[in-house]
Amino acid sequence: MARVIAMGSQDFEMIVSEDSFYVDKTNFIKEWWENRDSVTLITRPRRFGKTLAMNMVERFFSVKYAGQGGLFAGLNIWKEEKYRELQGTYPVINLSFAEIKGNTYKEIKEKICRIISKLYNRNAFLKSKELLTDAELEYFDLISRNTPKINMSDSLQTLCEFMQRYYKKKVIILLDEYDTPMQEAYLNGYWEELVAFIRSLFNSTFKTNPYLERAIMTGITRVSKESIFSDLNNLEVVTTTSNKYTDSFGFTQEEVSNALFEFSLSDWEWEIKHWYDGFTFGNRTDIYNPWSITNFLDKKRLDTYWANTSSNSLVSTLIQKGNQNVKQTMEDLLNNGTLHTQIDEQIVFHQLEQDESAIWSLLLASGYLKVEKYTMPPETEEKEYDLKLTNNEVKRMFKTMIKGWFKNPDAHYNDFIKALLLDDKKAMNHYMNEIALTIFSYFDTGKRPSKRVEPERFYHGFVLGLMVDLADRYLITSNRESGFGRYDVMLKPKPDNKKDPAIIIEFKVFDDEEEETLNDTVQMALQQIERMNYAKGLLEEGISAQRIRKYGFAFQGKTVLIG
């Protein structure tokens, strides 16, 4: 009989003691301990078992659970005598920044200080005149009450000192989702303030802490060393391209196959692979995201479980605000294309809007892209990666995200699509002007013709929207060579679509030095389609000239004219 799935539970004791569905990842404890790294930072996408792993490590090492090793009986870690003797022998501090979110620096800092305050309160048994001096007792009380203006930078090191005195052993520190507040700071505009505080806290806790045995930090991204880790030269960073702990987070092919067999779902193996496989950690290329697998085992239907578990606001913002190259790359990826690029796994948040490779680095770290292969050209000696969208679930997530850009009730996007297919230019003009008024600013469009790149952000975002709504009927591309130049947008009917027209669209921004009216701009766009023979490729594929429509879109600020 298949085990019960405790959906969303991150309590190792509850899952194991109640014999709920669990894939044994206790070998992580052995691998981490034998590596002997002082401070380990492990980055993995969300919902890949990081929090459960940290809870497992605490249950294994913490003196609070001494004598409770029976919980691990039957699991891999319990097969060796030396690890059975190690269980329950270290003081452990386990904290999480997963819920540290807020719109201001003050709010974020208060939440972090509140977590530290609670740690002190949970260890109130340390308050003893035999253990602490009067000054230390006073400090303990000030931290416990989260007294305003008290310096929290040294608070975790100080707690380690008190625990080391009590237990006569150095402390293991576990910090889960360390980078959540950093992403919040970037999105809400208080990056520099938070960096200064976090750098000071981390330096005291992980670098200059003589009472630290070892530490693990987990997160989604590797925030640049220059930001918050500048003083941590003892940091071992394990990213998605590293070969440490490759099967400790996520499910391998063997583990998924065994789970499907247990739940009598082996017939679904091919569909499961198409939907949820594709994550690569180091040299392991067969990793599945565990959240989607457990949801499928529980609900027995395919769906976008992992992609919908958390806000994608950072990714959405970066693509929405990205330049034409970013949006065009997304077009290629959604069309099963490959991105060839260099990757810097140190995420420099303040460079995300200026450096395209930083965006792709973030998407790789977050699990939205996977490594197909990498090379190291001798002339540069820098790794170059071929990246693709990870799997079908991720592709569907992006399509849902792009649809959300046009969901404003006043945007009339679906009405525009209908008018386009009907060749109703009057309706197309009406609805496109409504769209421009409501969503132009989402794509950082500009009003000055000289800033050509800014309107292009809009139309490439617009093309992504077309791709989502019409992908079942058309192959949609932009800025590709055809005839004697590069067209802006082309909608080519798929081979099995014999009734819909092919569509070529040219965008032009009104230039008062060359045109008197928007209609002049439309005519210039239409003339360019003819002059550059953009229809050549369509004609060569056997699409008749009568089946090819051509439109010029003229923009002047948020006013649009289509002809």
N, C-alpha and C positions, 0 to 999 in steps of 0.2 A: 504493500500500500504506500502511495506517495506521501511524503511528509507535508505538513501544513506550511504555507508560506506566510511569514509574519511581515506583511508589507510595511516598509518604512521603518522597521525597528533597527536601531543601531546599538542595542544593548546586547553585548556578546553573551552575557550570562543567561539572559532570558531565552535567546535563540537556541543556545546549545542545551541548556537544562530542560527545555520543553521539547527538544528534538524537532525543532522547526527546520525548514529547508536551509542548509548551510553548506557552502563549498569551503573546504578546509584550506585556510590561508595561514595557518600557524607557522609554516616554514619561514614566513617573513621574520618572525622573532629570532630564529636561529641565524638567518642570513644577516640581519641587522646587527645582532650582538657580535658575531664573528668578524664583521667588517671593522669594528672598533673605531668608527668615525665619531668625533666629538659631537658635532652638530650636523644632522642630516636634514636637508630640505628636499622633500619629494613632491614633485608637481604631477598631478593627474587631473583629467577632466572631472567635472562635478558628477556626483552619483556613482563614483567608481569604488566605493567602499573605504574611503580614507577615514571617515569618522568611526566606522565599525572597527577598522584596524587599530586606531588609536585606543579605543575602548578595550580591545583585546590585549594590547600591550600593557595597558594599565592593570587589567585583571591579572596578567601574568606576573608582573614585577612588583606591584605595590604591596607593601607590608600590611596594608589594610586587609588584604586577602590571603595572608599567610595561612597555610594549612588548608587552603581551598583548591588545591591543585587537581582534585578529582574532576573539576570542570573540564580539564584538558585531557582526561583519560580517553584513550581511543583516537585522539588527534595526533597529527604528525610530530608535534613538538615534544610529546610525552614519551616518545620511543627511546630517548637517550637519558641515561641516569643523571648526567651533569646538569641537564636542563630541569629535570624534576627537582633537583636540589636547589636550583636557582630561583624557583617560583616563590614569590612573596617575600623577597629579601631586600627590597630597595624602597626608600621613600619616593613617591611619585607626585608631581604636580601635573594635572591634566586640565587644560583650558582650551576654549574655542572662541575664535573671532567670527564664527559663521553668521551670527545675528548682529554684528556690529555694522549697522547701516544708519545713515542719517544725512540730512541736507546741509549740515554745518559742521565745522571743525569742533566747535564746543560740544555739540551733541555726541559726536563720535568719541571724543576724548572722555566725556563723562561716562559713556557706556563701557569703555575699556577700564576706566578706574573702578567702576562698579563691579566688574568681574574680579578684579584684583582684591577689592574689598571683601567680596564673598569668599574668596580663597582664604583670606585671613580669618574670617569668622568660622569657616569650616575647620580651621586648625587652631581654634581658641584654646585647646588643651595645652598648647605650647606656653601659654601665659602662666609662668611660674617664677617666683622670686629666686628659686634655686637655679633656673635656667637663664632668665633674662635680667638685665640690670633695670633700675628704675627708668632710665632714659629709654631703654628698649621697650619696656612695657608701655610707656607713654606713646612711643612711635607706633606700636602695635595697635593701640586704641585709636589713634588718629587715622591709620589706614583702614581699620575695621569700620569706622564711621564715615569713611570716604570724605574726610574733612577737606573743604575747599582750599585751594592754593597749596596743599602739601605736595611736595615733589614725589611723583610716583615712579620716576625713572629707575630708582634703585630698589623698588619695593619687592620685586620677584627675587632679586639676588639676596636681599635681606631675609626673606621668608626661607630661602634655601639654607642660609646660615643657621637660622633657628632650628630648622628640621635636621640639619646635619648634627647639631649639638645634641638633639634629643635622641636620634636614631644611631648616632655614631657612624653614619654612612652618608656619602654624597648623594645628591638628588638627581633623579631622572625627570626631565621636563618634556611634556608633550603639548605642542601648540597646533591646533587644527584650524585650517582655513585662515592662515595668517594674512592672506592678501585681500580678503573681502573689504576691509576698511580702505585699502589703497585704491581699489576700483571705485568705491564710493567717492573718495576724495577727488579722483580724476573727473568723474562725471559731474560732480557738484561744485568744482572750482576751489577747493581748499587744499590742493596737493602739497604745496610747499610747507604749510603749517603742520600738516599731519606727518610729513616725512621727518621733520626735525624732531618731533616727539617720539615717533616709532624708532628712529635711528638711535636715539639716546636710550630708550627702553631695551632695545635688542642688544646694544653694545654691553650694557650692564648685565643683562640676563645671560647672554650666550658667549660673550667674548672675555670679559674681565671677571667672570664668576668662578672663584676658587672652590665653590661648594657644589659645582655642577659635575655629575658623573657623565651623563650623555643627554642629548636632546634630539627630538624629531620635530620638524615642522612640516606641515602639509599645506598645499594650496593648489590653485589652478595654474598660476603663472609664476615664472621666476622674475620677480621685480629686479630691475637692474641693481648691480652692486653699488653703483654710484649713488643710488637713491637711499637705501636703508641698510645695506650690508657693507658699507665702505670700510668699516672697522673689523669685519668678521673674516679673518684669514683662516679660520678653522672650520669653514663651512663646506660640507660635501653636498654638491647640488646634483640631484637625480631628476633629470627632465624626461620627457617622453622619448627622446632619442638616445638616452643612456641605457647601458646594458645591465644595470643593477635593478633588482626587484621587478624584472620584466613580467613575471606572472603572479605577482603579489596583489595586484589590483586589477579588477576585471576578470572575466572568465575566459579560459582557453577553449580551443575547439573540442578537446577531449572532455572538459568539464561540461560544456554545453550539450554534447552528445549524450553524456551520462544522465544529465538532468532531463533531457527530452525522453530518454528511455524510461526513466523513473516515473514520469508523468504520462506515459503511453502516448507521446507526441512525436515519435521519431519520424513519422511521415512528413513532418513540417520542416525537416532540417534544411532543405535547399532554400525555402522562403525565409527562414530565420537568418541564414547566412547573408542573403541579399539585403535584408532589412537592417540587421544589427551588427554584422561583422565589419571588419575593416580597420579597427584601431591598431596602431603599431607602436609598441614600446621597445625601443632598442632593436634587437634582432628578432623579436617576436612579432609576427605579422598576423596572428590568428586570434586577436583579442576582441571579445564582445563586451559591450557595456552591460554590466550586471543588472542595472535597474530595468532596462527593457526586457531582458531575459526573464527575470522574476515576475514582472508584470504579465508577460505572455504566458508563463506557466500557470499563473493565477487566473487570468481572464480568458486564456485560450483564444485570443484573437490578435491580429497584427495591428499595431497603432504606433503613433509617435509618442511613446511614453517618456523617453529620456529627454527628447528635444523640448518638451513642454513643461519640464519640472521646475524651471527657474527662469527668471527674467533674462532675456537676451538683449537688454537695452544697450549695453556697451557695443556689442557686435552690430546691432541695428544702426546705432548712431554713426559708427565708423564707416559703414557702407553707404548709408544715406548721405552723409556729408562728404564722402570720398570723391575724388576727382574722376574724370571720365575713364582713366585707366583702371581704377578700382572697380567701377561699375562694369566696365567691359570685361574685366577678368571674371567677375561674377557671372556674366552672361556665358562666358566660355565654360566655366565650371558647371553651371546648371545644364549646359549642353553636353555634359560628360567629358569636357575638355580637361587638359592638364596644365598646371601652372609651373613654370620653371623659374626658380628664384633662389636667392640666398636667404638664409634664415639666421637671425640673431636671437637666440633663446632668452637673452636678457631683455625683458620687456621694459622699454623706456617710455613710460606713459606719456610724458610731455612731447614725445616725438610721433605719437600715433597719427596725428593729423597731417604731419609733414612727410613721414617716411612710409611709403607703401609696404616695404618689406616688414615693418613693425606690425602692420595690420595682419599680414599673413602669418607672422610668427605667433601673434595672439590667437588666431583661429586654429593654428596647429596645436598650440598648448591647450586650447579649450576643447579639442576633440572634433572640431568641425571639418578639419582637413587631415588627410593621412599622407604618409610618405610612401610614394610608389618606388622610388629609388633615389640614390644620391651619388654624386660624383665629386671629385676634387681635382679640377684642372691644374696641371703643373704650373701654369703661368700665374695663377692667383693663390693656389694652395688654400682656398676657402671652399668649403662644401657648398655645392649647389644641389637643390632638391627639386624633384618632380612631385607635385602635390595634386591631390584630387579630393573632391568631396568624399567624406568617409564612407557613407552608405546611403541607402534609400531613405532611411529615417531622417538623416541630416538634410538631404535634398528637400524633403517635404517640409522640414522645419523652415528652411530658407524661403520656400514658396509661400508658406503661411505668413512669415515675417514681412515679405514684400507686399503681399495682399493688404496687410495691416497699414501700410503707408497710404493706401488709397481708400481706406474704410471710412473716412470722414463722411458723415451723412450728406454733406453739401458738395462732395467732390464729383458725383455723377460719373464715376469712372466706368461702371458697367454700362451705363447709357451710352457713353462715348464708344465703347467697344461695339455695341450693337449698331450704332450709326455708321461706324467705320465699315463693318461688314456689309451694310446695306447701301454703301456709297451715298449716304445722305449728308451732303456737305453742310447744309444749313444746320442740321442737328449736331454734326461734328463741331462746327464752330461754336455753337451755344455751349455744349458740354465741355469742350476743351477750355474755353474761357472761364467756366466755373471751376474746373480743375486747377487752372493756373492761379486763380484768386485764393484757393484754399490750401494748396500744397506746394506752391512754388518755393516758399521759404524753407521747406523741409530739405531741399536739395541745394541750398546756398546759391540760388540763382542771382545773377546781378542784373542791373538795369543798363549798364554801359556797354555798347557794342564792342568797345576795345577789349573788354574782358571776356573774350570768346569762351574761355574754359568754364566760366560759371554757368551760362545757359546749357552747356554740354552736360554739366552735372544733372540738370533737370532731365534732358531728353534721354540720357542713359538710364536714369532712374525710371523714366517713363517706359523705356524698352523692357526693363526688368519686369515691370508690371504687365506689359503685353505678353511676355514669355510665360508668366504664371497663368494668365487667363486663357491664352490661346495655344499653349504648348501641346495640347492633344491634337490640334489641327495644323499647326504651322511649325516650321523650323525658323526661328527668329534670330537674326544676327544684326550687328551694327558695325559701322566703320570698317567694312571689309572691301577688298579690291574687287572691282568688276568693271569691264570695259577699260576706260582710260583713267580711272580714278577710284576713289573710295566713297561709296554711298553712305548715308547716315543710318538708315534702317531698311531692312528687307524682311518681308514676311513671305516665305516660300512654302506653298502647301506641301504637306507630307505626301509621300508616294501614293498612299491609299485615299488621299483627299482629292477627288477629281472635280469637285464642284466649286470650291472656294477660289477666289481670285488670288493671284500673287500681288503683293503691294510693295511699292518703293516709296519711301518718305525721305525728303530732304528738309533739314531744319536750317533756317537762316535768321540772323538777328538784324533788325532794321538798322541801317547805317544812313544817317541823314546827309552824309557827304556824297552818297552814291544813289540814294533813292528818295523820291519825294513822298511816297505813300507806302503803307504796308502792302498794298496790292502789288506795287513794283517789286517789293521783296519776294512776294509769292512767285511772281513771274520769273525772277532771277533763279529761284530755287528750281522751278519746273524746267527752265532752260538748261540748268546745270545737269539735271537728270538726262536730258536728251543729248546735250553736248558731250557728256562723259560716257554716254552709252551704258548706263548702269544696268539696263535690262539684258545685256549681252549674255550673262551667265544663265539667266532664266530661259532665254530663247534657246540656248544651246542644250538645255535639259528637256526641250520639247514642249515648253509652256508657250502657248500661242500669244501673239502680241495683243489679241483681243481680250485675253484673260489677265493682262497685267495692268494694274492701276498705278497711277503716279500722283503723289500729293506734295505740294510745297507748304511747309509750316513756317509762317513768319512771326517773329516775336518782337515786341517792343515793350520792355518792362513785363508786366503781367497781362498784357493784351496779346491775343493770338489771332491770326487770320490764316485760314486753311483754304487752299485752292487747288 
